[in-house]
Amino acid sequence: MTASLGGRESIEQDMDVTRERLSQNIDQLVHRVSPKTIASRQVQAVKDYFVDPQGAPRTDHILTIVGGVTGVVVVIVVLRKMVS
């Protein structure tokens, strides 16, 4: 019967350790999927795209975006003039 009690205690300890680990994993997941965390990650990604590690603007990326926006505006203006 003593061996049975030792086995039971061991199983209970394993369950406690597993429960604690699962709790930590759930807390990490909740943090990772919270809207505030997602938003801050996205803001950082945009900053990383437009600013290099030294803090200088990445003109190649900025000019690419400006060129694309300008192209879309030109297409819209031309299409409106063609329609009217």
NULUM-621025 format. One record per residue: residue number from 0; residue in one letter; z negated, y negated, x of N, C-alpha, C, O in turn. Coordinates in nm, 4 decimals. Atoms other than C-alpha are relative to their C-alpha. Layout:
// residues N
@k=NUM | r=A | nzz=Z | nyy=Y | nxx=X | cazz=Z | cayy=Y | caxx=X | czz=Z | cyy=Y | cxx=X | ozz=Z | oyy=Y | oxx=X
...
***
This chain:
// residues 84
@k=0 | r=M | nzz=0.0000 | nyy=0.1182 | nxx=0.0813 | cazz=0.0000 | cayy=0.0000 | caxx=0.0000 | czz=0.0000 | cyy=-0.1262 | cxx=0.0867 | ozz=0.0547 | oyy=-0.2286 | oxx=0.0459
@k=1 | r=T | nzz=0.0034 | nyy=0.1143 | nxx=-0.0893 | cazz=-0.0637 | cayy=-0.2345 | caxx=0.2945 | czz=0.1401 | cyy=-0.0357 | cxx=0.0466 | ozz=0.1748 | oyy=-0.1536 | oxx=0.0544
@k=2 | r=A | nzz=-0.1368 | nyy=0.0257 | nxx=-0.0420 | cazz=0.2932 | cayy=-0.1964 | caxx=0.4137 | czz=0.0772 | cyy=-0.0673 | cxx=-0.1127 | ozz=0.1624 | oyy=-0.1527 | oxx=-0.0884
@k=3 | r=S | nzz=-0.0664 | nyy=0.0595 | nxx=0.1157 | cazz=0.4065 | cayy=-0.2843 | caxx=0.0625 | czz=-0.0372 | cyy=-0.1481 | cxx=-0.0136 | ozz=0.0478 | oyy=-0.2318 | oxx=-0.0440
@k=4 | r=L | nzz=0.0437 | nyy=0.1393 | nxx=0.0076 | cazz=0.1974 | cayy=-0.6031 | caxx=0.0642 | czz=0.0635 | cyy=-0.0828 | cxx=0.1119 | ozz=0.1042 | oyy=-0.1969 | oxx=0.0898
@k=5 | r=G | nzz=-0.0631 | nyy=0.0699 | nxx=-0.1124 | cazz=0.3323 | cayy=-0.6980 | caxx=0.4083 | czz=0.1470 | cyy=-0.0255 | cxx=-0.0284 | ozz=0.1995 | oyy=-0.1325 | oxx=0.0024
@k=6 | r=G | nzz=-0.1407 | nyy=0.0174 | nxx=0.0355 | cazz=0.6860 | cayy=-0.6421 | caxx=0.2856 | czz=0.0177 | cyy=-0.1065 | cxx=-0.1066 | ozz=0.1121 | oyy=-0.1853 | oxx=-0.1021
@k=7 | r=R | nzz=-0.0071 | nyy=0.0982 | nxx=0.1070 | cazz=0.6193 | cayy=-0.8486 | caxx=-0.0241 | czz=-0.0208 | cyy=-0.1413 | cxx=0.0545 | ozz=0.0501 | oyy=-0.2344 | oxx=0.0162
@k=8 | r=E | nzz=0.0259 | nyy=0.1310 | nxx=-0.0608 | cazz=0.4749 | cayy=-1.1363 | caxx=0.1808 | czz=0.1208 | cyy=-0.0462 | cxx=0.0817 | ozz=0.1577 | oyy=-0.1637 | oxx=0.0797
@k=9 | r=S | nzz=-0.1178 | nyy=0.0333 | nxx=-0.0793 | cazz=0.7734 | cayy=-1.1226 | caxx=0.4125 | czz=0.1147 | cyy=-0.0468 | cxx=-0.0900 | ozz=0.1836 | oyy=-0.1441 | oxx=-0.0593
@k=10 | r=I | nzz=-0.1053 | nyy=0.0388 | nxx=0.0943 | cazz=1.0121 | cayy=-1.1379 | caxx=0.1178 | czz=-0.0289 | cyy=-0.1367 | cxx=-0.0606 | ozz=0.0617 | oyy=-0.2187 | oxx=-0.0758
@k=11 | r=E | nzz=0.0371 | nyy=0.1294 | nxx=0.0564 | cazz=0.8196 | cayy=-1.4288 | caxx=-0.0339 | czz=0.0217 | cyy=-0.1118 | cxx=0.1012 | ozz=0.0668 | oyy=-0.2203 | oxx=0.0645
@k=12 | r=Q | nzz=-0.0231 | nyy=0.0996 | nxx=-0.1043 | cazz=0.8328 | cayy=-1.6151 | caxx=0.2989 | czz=0.1495 | cyy=-0.0266 | cxx=0.0155 | ozz=0.1919 | oyy=-0.1415 | oxx=0.0280
@k=13 | r=D | nzz=-0.1452 | nyy=0.0165 | nxx=-0.0092 | cazz=1.2072 | cayy=-1.5507 | caxx=0.3228 | czz=0.0531 | cyy=-0.0822 | cxx=-0.1177 | ozz=0.1403 | oyy=-0.1675 | oxx=-0.1012
@k=14 | r=M | nzz=-0.0428 | nyy=0.0747 | nxx=0.1187 | cazz=1.2496 | cayy=-1.6806 | caxx=-0.0311 | czz=-0.0391 | cyy=-0.1466 | cxx=0.0106 | ozz=0.0379 | oyy=-0.2341 | oxx=-0.0287
@k=15 | r=D | nzz=0.0439 | nyy=0.1385 | nxx=-0.0175 | cazz=1.0476 | cayy=-1.9935 | caxx=0.0498 | czz=0.0900 | cyy=-0.0739 | cxx=0.0998 | ozz=0.1285 | oyy=-0.1885 | oxx=0.0771
@k=16 | r=V | nzz=-0.0873 | nyy=0.0612 | nxx=-0.1012 | cazz=1.2572 | cayy=-2.0617 | caxx=0.3605 | czz=0.1380 | cyy=-0.0263 | cxx=-0.0600 | ozz=0.1956 | oyy=-0.1334 | oxx=-0.0411
@k=17 | r=T | nzz=-0.1315 | nyy=0.0151 | nxx=0.0627 | cazz=1.5788 | cayy=-2.0045 | caxx=0.1654 | czz=-0.0021 | cyy=-0.1109 | cxx=-0.1040 | ozz=0.0925 | oyy=-0.1893 | oxx=-0.1121
@k=18 | r=R | nzz=0.0133 | nyy=0.1044 | nxx=0.1022 | cazz=1.4583 | cayy=-2.2279 | caxx=-0.1198 | czz=-0.0018 | cyy=-0.1383 | cxx=0.0653 | ozz=0.0625 | oyy=-0.2312 | oxx=0.0165
@k=19 | r=E | nzz=0.0068 | nyy=0.1290 | nxx=-0.0701 | cazz=1.3762 | cayy=-2.5083 | caxx=0.1255 | czz=0.1365 | cyy=-0.0379 | cxx=0.0573 | ozz=0.1790 | oyy=-0.1530 | oxx=0.0467
@k=20 | r=R | nzz=-0.1330 | nyy=0.0256 | nxx=-0.0567 | cazz=1.7136 | cayy=-2.4755 | caxx=0.2995 | czz=0.0983 | cyy=-0.0393 | cxx=-0.1106 | ozz=0.1782 | oyy=-0.1311 | oxx=-0.0924
@k=21 | r=L | nzz=-0.0862 | nyy=0.0323 | nxx=0.1134 | cazz=1.8928 | cayy=-2.4793 | caxx=-0.0373 | czz=-0.0302 | cyy=-0.1401 | cxx=-0.0526 | ozz=0.0613 | oyy=-0.2147 | oxx=-0.0874
@k=22 | r=S | nzz=0.0393 | nyy=0.1327 | nxx=0.0446 | cazz=1.6978 | cayy=-2.7868 | caxx=-0.1401 | czz=0.0565 | cyy=-0.1080 | cxx=0.0923 | ozz=0.1058 | oyy=-0.2106 | oxx=0.0454
@k=23 | r=Q | nzz=-0.0547 | nyy=0.0958 | nxx=-0.0965 | cazz=1.8019 | cayy=-2.9677 | caxx=0.1779 | czz=0.1519 | cyy=-0.0116 | cxx=-0.0150 | ozz=0.2072 | oyy=-0.1213 | oxx=-0.0082
@k=24 | r=N | nzz=-0.1452 | nyy=0.0022 | nxx=0.0175 | cazz=2.1659 | cayy=-2.8677 | caxx=0.1251 | czz=0.0393 | cyy=-0.0781 | cxx=-0.1251 | ozz=0.1358 | oyy=-0.1546 | oxx=-0.1234
@k=25 | r=I | nzz=-0.0290 | nyy=0.0723 | nxx=0.1239 | cazz=2.1600 | cayy=-2.9988 | caxx=-0.2311 | czz=-0.0225 | cyy=-0.1494 | cxx=0.0197 | ozz=0.0572 | oyy=-0.2306 | oxx=-0.0273
@k=26 | r=D | nzz=0.0258 | nyy=0.1417 | nxx=-0.0274 | cazz=2.0043 | cayy=-3.3272 | caxx=-0.1150 | czz=0.1139 | cyy=-0.0606 | cxx=0.0805 | ozz=0.1561 | oyy=-0.1728 | oxx=0.0524
@k=27 | r=Q | nzz=-0.1112 | nyy=0.0493 | nxx=-0.0802 | cazz=2.2801 | cayy=-3.3648 | caxx=0.1457 | czz=0.1256 | cyy=-0.0165 | cxx=-0.0842 | ozz=0.1975 | oyy=-0.1155 | oxx=-0.0704
@k=28 | r=L | nzz=-0.1174 | nyy=0.0100 | nxx=0.0867 | cazz=2.5496 | cayy=-3.2949 | caxx=-0.1122 | czz=-0.0108 | cyy=-0.1170 | cxx=-0.0963 | ozz=0.0867 | oyy=-0.1890 | oxx=-0.1179
@k=29 | r=V | nzz=0.0202 | nyy=0.1124 | nxx=0.0918 | cazz=2.4015 | cayy=-3.5436 | caxx=-0.3578 | czz=0.0244 | cyy=-0.1314 | cxx=0.0732 | ozz=0.0862 | oyy=-0.2225 | oxx=0.0181
@k=30 | r=H | nzz=-0.0219 | nyy=0.1213 | nxx=-0.0789 | cazz=2.4005 | cayy=-3.8066 | caxx=-0.0837 | czz=0.1490 | cyy=-0.0201 | cxx=0.0292 | ozz=0.2004 | oyy=-0.1313 | oxx=0.0170
@k=31 | r=R | nzz=-0.1414 | nyy=0.0111 | nxx=-0.0372 | cazz=2.7592 | cayy=-3.7312 | caxx=0.0208 | czz=0.0895 | cyy=-0.0370 | cxx=-0.1167 | ozz=0.1922 | oyy=-0.1019 | oxx=-0.0966
@k=32 | r=V | nzz=-0.0862 | nyy=0.0279 | nxx=0.1150 | cazz=2.8991 | cayy=-3.7569 | caxx=-0.3325 | czz=-0.0467 | cyy=-0.1189 | cxx=-0.0824 | ozz=0.0111 | oyy=-0.1476 | oxx=-0.1873
@k=33 | r=S | nzz=0.0448 | nyy=0.1170 | nxx=0.0753 | cazz=2.7045 | cayy=-4.0619 | caxx=-0.4448 | czz=0.1051 | cyy=-0.1105 | cxx=0.0122 | ozz=0.1648 | oyy=-0.1270 | oxx=0.1186
@k=34 | r=P | nzz=-0.1017 | nyy=0.1055 | nxx=-0.0031 | cazz=2.9342 | cayy=-4.3530 | caxx=-0.5358 | czz=-0.0217 | cyy=-0.1015 | cxx=0.1134 | ozz=0.0745 | oyy=-0.1480 | oxx=0.1744
@k=35 | r=K | nzz=0.0282 | nyy=0.0972 | nxx=-0.1064 | cazz=2.7601 | cayy=-4.5849 | caxx=-0.2887 | czz=0.0438 | cyy=0.0542 | cxx=0.1363 | ozz=0.1024 | oyy=-0.0188 | oxx=0.2162
@k=36 | r=T | nzz=-0.0390 | nyy=-0.0605 | nxx=-0.1271 | cazz=2.8147 | cayy=-4.3435 | caxx=0.0010 | czz=0.1520 | cyy=0.0101 | cxx=0.0114 | ozz=0.2091 | oyy=-0.0180 | oxx=0.1167
@k=37 | r=I | nzz=-0.1465 | nyy=-0.0103 | nxx=-0.0009 | cazz=3.1778 | cayy=-4.2828 | caxx=-0.0958 | czz=0.0618 | cyy=-0.1370 | cxx=0.0241 | ozz=0.1545 | oyy=-0.1499 | oxx=0.1041
@k=38 | r=A | nzz=-0.0530 | nyy=0.1350 | nxx=-0.0167 | cazz=3.2424 | cayy=-4.6570 | caxx=-0.1233 | czz=-0.0180 | cyy=-0.0488 | cxx=0.1432 | ozz=0.0738 | oyy=-0.1079 | oxx=0.2000
@k=39 | r=S | nzz=0.0223 | nyy=0.0469 | nxx=-0.1374 | cazz=3.0864 | cayy=-4.7292 | caxx=0.2158 | czz=0.0897 | cyy=0.0738 | cxx=0.0985 | ozz=0.1358 | oyy=0.0148 | oxx=0.1962
@k=40 | r=R | nzz=-0.0935 | nyy=-0.0739 | nxx=-0.0867 | cazz=3.2951 | cayy=-4.4521 | caxx=0.3762 | czz=0.1409 | cyy=-0.0563 | cxx=-0.0110 | ozz=0.2110 | oyy=-0.0685 | oxx=0.0894
@k=41 | r=Q | nzz=-0.1343 | nyy=0.0539 | nxx=0.0195 | cazz=3.6121 | cayy=-4.5967 | caxx=0.2240 | czz=0.0138 | cyy=-0.1388 | cxx=0.0624 | ozz=0.1165 | oyy=-0.1702 | oxx=0.1225
@k=42 | r=V | nzz=-0.0019 | nyy=0.1322 | nxx=-0.0628 | cazz=3.5247 | cayy=-4.9504 | caxx=0.3348 | czz=0.0104 | cyy=0.0146 | cxx=0.1514 | ozz=0.0860 | oyy=-0.0580 | oxx=0.2160
@k=43 | r=Q | nzz=-0.0060 | nyy=-0.0215 | nxx=-0.1441 | cazz=3.4663 | cayy=-4.8219 | caxx=0.6862 | czz=0.1379 | cyy=0.0501 | cxx=0.0422 | ozz=0.1880 | oyy=0.0116 | oxx=0.1479
@k=44 | r=A | nzz=-0.1343 | nyy=-0.0507 | nxx=-0.0325 | cazz=3.7994 | cayy=-4.6364 | caxx=0.6801 | czz=0.1023 | cyy=-0.1142 | cxx=0.0011 | ozz=0.1893 | oyy=-0.1192 | oxx=0.0882
@k=45 | r=V | nzz=-0.0921 | nyy=0.1145 | nxx=0.0036 | cazz=3.9831 | cayy=-4.9561 | caxx=0.5812 | czz=-0.0236 | cyy=-0.0903 | cxx=0.1210 | ozz=0.0713 | oyy=-0.1363 | oxx=0.1844
@k=46 | r=K | nzz=0.0306 | nyy=0.0818 | nxx=-0.1177 | cazz=3.8021 | cayy=-5.1530 | caxx=0.8513 | czz=0.0549 | cyy=0.0647 | cxx=0.1267 | ozz=0.1125 | oyy=-0.0029 | oxx=0.2120
@k=47 | r=D | nzz=-0.0507 | nyy=-0.0704 | nxx=-0.1180 | cazz=3.8895 | cayy=-4.8877 | caxx=1.1077 | czz=0.1518 | cyy=-0.0081 | cxx=0.0086 | ozz=0.2074 | oyy=-0.0105 | oxx=0.1184
@k=48 | r=Y | nzz=-0.1460 | nyy=0.0072 | nxx=0.0010 | cazz=4.2553 | cayy=-4.9072 | caxx=1.0005 | czz=0.0485 | cyy=-0.1370 | cxx=0.0457 | ozz=0.1486 | oyy=-0.1462 | oxx=0.1167
@k=49 | r=F | nzz=-0.0460 | nyy=0.1351 | nxx=-0.0289 | cazz=4.2804 | cayy=-5.2858 | caxx=1.0357 | czz=-0.0653 | cyy=-0.0645 | cxx=0.1218 | ozz=-0.0188 | oyy=-0.1689 | oxx=0.1674
@k=50 | r=V | nzz=0.0702 | nyy=0.0585 | nxx=-0.1154 | cazz=4.0387 | cayy=-5.3498 | caxx=1.3264 | czz=-0.0224 | cyy=0.1096 | cxx=0.1036 | ozz=-0.0681 | oyy=0.2190 | oxx=0.0705
@k=51 | r=D | nzz=0.0200 | nyy=-0.1001 | nxx=-0.1047 | cazz=4.0292 | cayy=-5.1706 | caxx=1.6617 | czz=-0.1463 | cyy=0.0036 | cxx=0.0435 | ozz=-0.2240 | oyy=-0.0832 | oxx=0.0035
@k=52 | r=P | nzz=0.1420 | nyy=-0.0135 | nxx=-0.0403 | cazz=3.7017 | cayy=-5.0550 | caxx=1.8265 | czz=-0.0577 | cyy=-0.1227 | cxx=0.0710 | ozz=-0.1789 | oyy=-0.1445 | oxx=0.0688
@k=53 | r=Q | nzz=0.0495 | nyy=0.1200 | nxx=-0.0687 | cazz=3.6811 | cayy=-5.3776 | caxx=2.0292 | czz=-0.0167 | cyy=-0.1176 | cxx=-0.0952 | ozz=-0.0673 | oyy=-0.2224 | oxx=-0.0550
@k=54 | r=G | nzz=0.0158 | nyy=0.1061 | nxx=0.0986 | cazz=3.6901 | cayy=-5.5859 | caxx=1.7098 | czz=0.1234 | cyy=-0.0857 | cxx=-0.0189 | ozz=0.1221 | oyy=-0.1785 | oxx=-0.0999
@k=55 | r=A | nzz=-0.1240 | nyy=0.0764 | nxx=0.0133 | cazz=4.0435 | cayy=-5.7191 | caxx=1.7502 | czz=0.0833 | cyy=0.0561 | cxx=-0.1153 | ozz=0.0818 | oyy=0.1766 | oxx=-0.1401
@k=56 | r=P | nzz=-0.0830 | nyy=-0.0493 | nxx=0.1105 | cazz=4.2819 | cayy=-5.7003 | caxx=1.4545 | czz=0.1149 | cyy=0.0868 | cxx=0.0515 | ozz=0.1708 | oyy=0.0602 | oxx=0.1579
@k=57 | r=R | nzz=-0.1144 | nyy=-0.0861 | nxx=-0.0338 | cazz=4.5453 | cayy=-5.4254 | caxx=1.4648 | czz=0.1226 | cyy=-0.0605 | cxx=-0.0669 | ozz=0.1525 | oyy=-0.0317 | oxx=-0.1828
@k=58 | r=T | nzz=-0.1115 | nyy=0.0744 | nxx=0.0582 | cazz=4.8494 | cayy=-5.6444 | caxx=1.4144 | czz=0.1113 | cyy=0.0921 | cxx=-0.0477 | ozz=0.1796 | oyy=0.0599 | oxx=-0.1450
@k=59 | r=D | nzz=-0.1065 | nyy=-0.0903 | nxx=0.0443 | cazz=5.0873 | cayy=-5.3482 | caxx=1.3882 | czz=-0.0280 | cyy=0.0524 | cxx=-0.1401 | ozz=0.0637 | oyy=0.0622 | oxx=-0.2216
@k=60 | r=H | nzz=0.0353 | nyy=-0.0482 | nxx=0.1337 | cazz=4.8999 | cayy=-5.2140 | caxx=1.0853 | czz=0.0062 | cyy=-0.1130 | cxx=-0.1027 | ozz=0.0535 | oyy=-0.0941 | oxx=-0.2147
@k=61 | r=I | nzz=-0.0006 | nyy=0.1145 | nxx=0.0914 | cazz=4.8589 | cayy=-5.5577 | caxx=0.9307 | czz=0.1433 | cyy=-0.0388 | cxx=-0.0343 | ozz=0.1753 | oyy=-0.0623 | oxx=-0.1508
@k=62 | r=L | nzz=-0.1391 | nyy=0.0382 | nxx=0.0245 | cazz=5.2280 | cayy=-5.6415 | caxx=0.9737 | czz=0.0730 | cyy=0.1036 | cxx=-0.0847 | ozz=0.1601 | oyy=0.0680 | oxx=-0.1639
@k=63 | r=T | nzz=-0.0610 | nyy=-0.1043 | nxx=0.0825 | cazz=5.3282 | cayy=-5.3079 | caxx=0.8219 | czz=-0.0338 | cyy=-0.0230 | cxx=-0.1476 | ozz=0.0543 | oyy=-0.0160 | oxx=-0.2333
@k=64 | r=I | nzz=0.0427 | nyy=0.0239 | nxx=0.1383 | cazz=5.1255 | cayy=-5.3819 | caxx=0.5070 | czz=0.0640 | cyy=-0.1278 | cxx=-0.0539 | ozz=0.1139 | oyy=-0.1287 | oxx=-0.1664
@k=65 | r=V | nzz=-0.0595 | nyy=0.1268 | nxx=0.0433 | cazz=5.2484 | cayy=-5.7440 | caxx=0.4882 | czz=0.1489 | cyy=0.0198 | cxx=-0.0270 | ozz=0.2014 | oyy=-0.0310 | oxx=-0.1262
@k=66 | r=G | nzz=-0.1427 | nyy=-0.0272 | nxx=0.0204 | cazz=5.6072 | cayy=-5.6246 | caxx=0.5271 | czz=0.0255 | cyy=0.0782 | cxx=-0.1278 | ozz=0.1190 | oyy=0.0481 | oxx=-0.2019
@k=67 | r=G | nzz=-0.0155 | nyy=-0.0788 | nxx=0.1221 | cazz=5.5661 | cayy=-5.3683 | caxx=0.2515 | czz=-0.0219 | cyy=-0.0826 | cxx=-0.1250 | ozz=0.0545 | oyy=-0.0718 | oxx=-0.2209
@k=68 | r=V | nzz=0.0287 | nyy=0.0859 | nxx=0.1157 | cazz=5.4118 | cayy=-5.6191 | caxx=0.0108 | czz=0.1135 | cyy=-0.1012 | cxx=-0.0190 | ozz=0.1562 | oyy=-0.1261 | oxx=-0.1317
@k=69 | r=T | nzz=-0.1107 | nyy=0.0959 | nxx=0.0079 | cazz=5.6838 | cayy=-5.8733 | caxx=0.0920 | czz=0.1240 | cyy=0.0676 | cxx=-0.0575 | ozz=0.1932 | oyy=0.0103 | oxx=-0.1417
@k=70 | r=G | nzz=-0.1161 | nyy=-0.0736 | nxx=0.0521 | cazz=5.9512 | cayy=-5.6115 | caxx=0.0275 | czz=-0.0107 | cyy=0.0253 | cxx=-0.1489 | ozz=0.0879 | oyy=0.0104 | oxx=-0.2211
@k=71 | r=V | nzz=0.0201 | nyy=-0.0251 | nxx=0.1431 | cazz=5.8047 | cayy=-5.5237 | caxx=-0.3114 | czz=0.0184 | cyy=-0.1291 | cxx=-0.0790 | ozz=0.0818 | oyy=-0.1277 | oxx=-0.1846
@k=72 | r=V | nzz=-0.0137 | nyy=0.1287 | nxx=0.0687 | cazz=5.7833 | cayy=-5.8919 | caxx=-0.4106 | czz=0.1467 | cyy=-0.0401 | cxx=-0.0066 | ozz=0.1934 | oyy=-0.0863 | oxx=-0.1108
@k=73 | r=V | nzz=-0.1425 | nyy=0.0340 | nxx=-0.0020 | cazz=6.1450 | cayy=-5.9492 | caxx=-0.3067 | czz=0.0765 | cyy=0.0843 | cxx=-0.1013 | ozz=0.1600 | oyy=0.0312 | oxx=-0.1745
@k=74 | r=V | nzz=-0.0674 | nyy=-0.0876 | nxx=0.0959 | cazz=6.2623 | cayy=-5.6485 | caxx=-0.5094 | czz=-0.0297 | cyy=-0.0439 | cxx=-0.1426 | ozz=0.0609 | oyy=-0.0476 | oxx=-0.2259
@k=75 | r=I | nzz=0.0360 | nyy=0.0447 | nxx=0.1350 | cazz=6.0722 | cayy=-5.7701 | caxx=-0.8164 | czz=0.0723 | cyy=-0.1295 | cxx=-0.0352 | ozz=0.1251 | oyy=-0.1422 | oxx=-0.1456
@k=76 | r=V | nzz=-0.0688 | nyy=0.1279 | nxx=0.0247 | cazz=6.2165 | cayy=-6.1229 | caxx=-0.7850 | czz=0.1479 | cyy=0.0239 | cxx=-0.0228 | ozz=0.2048 | oyy=-0.0330 | oxx=-0.1160
@k=77 | r=V | nzz=-0.1435 | nyy=-0.0268 | nxx=0.0145 | cazz=6.5716 | cayy=-5.9908 | caxx=-0.7414 | czz=0.0268 | cyy=0.0686 | cxx=-0.1334 | ozz=0.1219 | oyy=0.0323 | oxx=-0.2026
@k=78 | r=L | nzz=-0.0186 | nyy=-0.0702 | nxx=0.1267 | cazz=6.5373 | cayy=-5.7559 | caxx=-1.0384 | czz=-0.0162 | cyy=-0.0948 | cxx=-0.1188 | ozz=0.0595 | oyy=-0.0852 | oxx=-0.2153
@k=79 | r=R | nzz=0.0201 | nyy=0.0964 | nxx=0.1088 | cazz=6.4050 | cayy=-6.0370 | caxx=-1.2609 | czz=0.1197 | cyy=-0.0939 | cxx=-0.0126 | ozz=0.1617 | oyy=-0.1282 | oxx=-0.1231
@k=80 | r=K | nzz=-0.1156 | nyy=0.0902 | nxx=0.0034 | cazz=6.6943 | cayy=-6.2619 | caxx=-1.1631 | czz=0.1219 | cyy=0.0730 | cxx=-0.0540 | ozz=0.2043 | oyy=0.0132 | oxx=-0.1232
@k=81 | r=M | nzz=-0.1141 | nyy=-0.0773 | nxx=0.0490 | cazz=6.9426 | cayy=-5.9838 | caxx=-1.2354 | czz=-0.0100 | cyy=0.0203 | cxx=-0.1510 | ozz=0.0915 | oyy=0.0178 | oxx=-0.2206
@k=82 | r=V | nzz=0.0206 | nyy=-0.0248 | nxx=0.1420 | cazz=6.7913 | cayy=-5.9186 | caxx=-1.5793 | czz=0.0193 | cyy=-0.1281 | cxx=-0.0814 | ozz=0.0735 | oyy=-0.1235 | oxx=-0.1918
@k=83 | r=S | nzz=-0.0090 | nyy=0.1242 | nxx=0.0794 | cazz=6.7761 | cayy=-6.2837 | caxx=-1.6870 | czz=0.1276 | cyy=-0.0742 | cxx=0.0212 | ozz=0.1484 | oyy=-0.1797 | oxx=-0.0387
***
